[in-house]
Amino acid sequence: MGKVTTTTAPTVIVRDPAQIRRGRNIGIVYLILAAVTVFSFALGTEGDAVFRLGARPGEIDVTVPAAGLAWFTAGLCAVLGVVHLITAGLGRWTNLVLGAIMVLFAVTFLGWAAAGNSFSMAGMLASTVAAATPIAFGGLSGVMSERVGVINIGIEGMLLIGAFMGAFIGSVAGPLLGVVGAMAAGGLMALLLAVLAIRYRVDQIIAGVVINILALGLTSFLSSQILVENSAEFNSPDILSRFPIPGLSSIPVIGPILFNQNIFVYGLMILIVVLTYALFKTRWGLRSRSVGEHPKAADTLGIDVYWTRYRNVVMGGLIAGFGGAFFTLGTVGSFNENMTAGRGFIGLAAMIFGRWHPVGVFGAALVFGFADALQVRLAILNVNIASEFLAMIPYLVTIFVVAGLVGRSRPPAANGQPYIKG
């Protein structure tokens, strides 16, 4: 008998047209970054930039030619832009490379701003962590709510009421009780949201807006009636001081930044680990995610959809209240009207950017925190940029990210949909 041969059809990889379009759009962005880098940072720039990575000047210094760094960044962006236009992306590496280029572009920008001077990168990173902390708490609060299908636009109000109660109770009874009071206030606001959204099935976005307006009006009224007239008694809490973790705080560069902090930063790190494990490795997390994806199927399996949503939304409020206390008990030491300044909304953007995952939320919060800290550092360096534009940087970055350059994010399937049993 003759030998029978079989042939296998070649595997054809069909790419989503949306992915191809996005890859080419990123290529255009790379080419724009290359042009901006050349004409804004490379041409006419002289001198070296000294980045101080240590706690003291001269301890760990990195010196780079500002113009050379700009030319390198521009060349790399140009090459990546051409590659993306030809291949429509780098597959699974697209987002990772994009993130690395954004970091390099930020460093190049700082090198241009610090040309001929020294720049404390360690201080910049410490400011980034501080600015990212309340944003991350807001994002984690959103994760807790939206993983069970409840949209939480009211994070801003929960942060604000937490900041107020932290200052008030912290001034009267001490900072630790102030933290407890802030968490309780955030939890009560979240309970109100849960009742409106779950019990009365009010549109969840409208309910969140109501929470924000209520918190802003309530804190502004109470501040003017109580705190302003009696600031020494009711608006001067002690700030929870930093305390180093032995051994870890002595690690070069990252030790002083991450392991010489107050309870808010340490609490954030612990919370990220706990929530990541709980959401994806425990029965509680499985039930929570099933309620957010397919509540009717979860109800059929005996999961109490209403109770699960109430519980998670209130837990998200406790987290937001804790994050709100950071403003008054972790940094400023007093309450000012509307002092959260939109950090709750940026927290929502971090939640979307982080794809409803605690670790992703923290990474996104660091991006926004870096943008927030950048405006302060540029003002110190007396960069020839209008102060109004510097103040816009965190919000411009938020718009840039939410616009979809980093890819489309899919929320839980039942997010924002009221559940009717039966």
Secondary structure as GFF3:
##gff-version 3
##sequence-region A 1 422
A	DSSP	alpha_helix	17	36	.	.	.	ID=ss1
A	DSSP	pi_helix	37	42	.	.	.	ID=ss2
A	DSSP	beta_strand	48	52	.	.	.	ID=ss3
A	DSSP	beta_strand	61	65	.	.	.	ID=ss4
A	DSSP	alpha_helix	66	87	.	.	.	ID=ss5
A	DSSP	three_ten_helix	91	93	.	.	.	ID=ss6
A	DSSP	alpha_helix	94	113	.	.	.	ID=ss7
A	DSSP	beta_strand	118	120	.	.	.	ID=ss8
A	DSSP	alpha_helix	121	146	.	.	.	ID=ss9
A	DSSP	alpha_helix	155	173	.	.	.	ID=ss10
A	DSSP	alpha_helix	175	194	.	.	.	ID=ss11
A	DSSP	pi_helix	195	199	.	.	.	ID=ss12
A	DSSP	alpha_helix	204	222	.	.	.	ID=ss13
A	DSSP	pi_helix	223	227	.	.	.	ID=ss14
A	DSSP	alpha_helix	231	234	.	.	.	ID=ss15
A	DSSP	beta_strand	243	244	.	.	.	ID=ss16
A	DSSP	three_ten_helix	248	250	.	.	.	ID=ss17
A	DSSP	alpha_helix	254	258	.	.	.	ID=ss18
A	DSSP	beta_strand	260	261	.	.	.	ID=ss19
A	DSSP	alpha_helix	263	281	.	.	.	ID=ss20
A	DSSP	alpha_helix	283	293	.	.	.	ID=ss21
A	DSSP	alpha_helix	295	300	.	.	.	ID=ss22
A	DSSP	alpha_helix	305	325	.	.	.	ID=ss23
A	DSSP	pi_helix	326	332	.	.	.	ID=ss24
A	DSSP	alpha_helix	343	353	.	.	.	ID=ss25
A	DSSP	alpha_helix	358	380	.	.	.	ID=ss26
A	DSSP	alpha_helix	387	400	.	.	.	ID=ss27
A	DSSP	pi_helix	401	405	.	.	.	ID=ss28
###
